[in-house]
Amino acid sequence: MLAIRPLEPGDVERVQELASDPAIGATSLVPSPFPADGAAVFVARSGAQRAAGTDFVFALVAEPGLVGVAALHGVGAPPGSAELGYWVGRPFWGRGFASAGAGEVVRWGFATLGLARITSHCLARNTASARVLRRLGFRETGRVANTHPKWSPDETVVHFELLRRTWSGAPPDSR
Ligand SMILES: CC(C)(COP(=O)(O)OP(=O)(O)OC[C@H]1O[C@@H](n2cnc3c(N)ncnc32)[C@H](O)[C@@H]1OP(=O)(O)O)[C@@H](O)C(=O)NCCC(=O)NCCS
């Protein structure tokens, strides 16, 4: 069982511990090396962004406690759209937490925010992340050379989208 809830100040210590693993930043935009105050800054910023309605960051909570984070970023830019991101702490990989957590955040974004479209992207070599997205029904929309300074321009980035009207979790009358 996995639940999502807004990230809160009490999560700082656990997020700091899990996000400090270089494996998290290696394939995501989580800073690596992770700063000593990285989680405190991230949790505080998440609260401000939620209040502003631009970004909604959730803790993924399972039997071991907080196992990861999933978020909708850039809500409403463009209108009706948001970008999905997520990570799961390495001790908890391969247990379906990313798929379940990202799935709950997608459901929340469509149902509560009324989004029409959710996008996401991952490095082509990030097989696990691409599996998460395809499993949720995202379809690939393109492949481009990486432009982020974190990785080489030789790396390929795969872009995905999920439309509410084609999402299998949507109630029939909302399609
Ligand atoms: C990508 C990530 C979120 C996956 O988390 P997870 O909880 O292990 O994912 P799940 O258990 O839900 O697995 C999803 C799928 O990936 C597969 N998978 C898991 N680890 C894998 C690996 N190392 N290589 C290939 N496939 C893998 C699973 O078998 C599953 O496939 P299935 O749907 O066919 O069963 C996690 O590895 C992570 O946080 N990585 C670092 C940060 C990151 O890359 N975030 C995403 C940025 S785009």
The ligand as a Gaussian input file, in Angstrom:
#p B3LYP/6-31G(d) Opt

LIG

0 1
 C       13.269000       5.521000     -11.724000
 C       12.806000       5.165000     -10.318000
 C       11.890000       6.271000      -9.805000
 C       12.031000       3.848000     -10.364000
 O       11.533000       3.589000      -9.050000
 P       11.007000       2.148000      -8.606000
 O       10.157000       2.352000      -7.398000
 O       12.138000       1.214000      -8.507000
 O       10.101000       1.755000      -9.859000
 P        9.034000       0.570000      -9.896000
 O        9.362000      -0.432000      -8.824000
 O        7.668000       1.179000      -9.896000
 O        9.388000      -0.108000     -11.294000
 C        8.938000       0.394000     -12.500000
 C        9.370000      -0.508000     -13.624000
 O       10.777000      -0.371000     -13.848000
 C       11.403000      -1.636000     -13.767000
 N       12.712000      -1.428000     -13.174000
 C       12.999000      -1.107000     -11.904000
 N       14.329000      -0.944000     -11.760000
 C       14.877000      -1.181000     -12.974000
 C       16.195000      -1.178000     -13.488000
 N       17.243000      -0.882000     -12.713000
 N       16.378000      -1.466000     -14.800000
 C       15.337000      -1.748000     -15.596000
 N       14.055000      -1.756000     -15.175000
 C       13.825000      -1.481000     -13.879000
 C       10.482000      -2.473000     -12.907000
 O       10.654000      -3.859000     -13.148000
 C        9.143000      -1.984000     -13.361000
 O        8.839000      -2.557000     -14.624000
 P        7.432000      -3.261000     -14.929000
 O        6.443000      -2.124000     -14.957000
 O        7.640000      -3.901000     -16.236000
 O        7.182000      -4.196000     -13.786000
 C       14.002000       4.999000      -9.344000
 O       14.907000       4.101000      -9.904000
 C       14.719000       6.307000      -9.062000
 O       14.298000       7.064000      -8.190000
 N       15.836000       6.581000      -9.781000
 C       16.643000       7.781000      -9.544000
 C       15.874000       9.068000      -9.814000
 C       15.214000       9.060000     -11.183000
 O       15.786000       8.592000     -12.157000
 N       13.985000       9.603000     -11.237000
 C       13.265000       9.700000     -12.491000
 C       13.787000      10.853000     -13.272000
 S       13.084000      10.868000     -14.931000

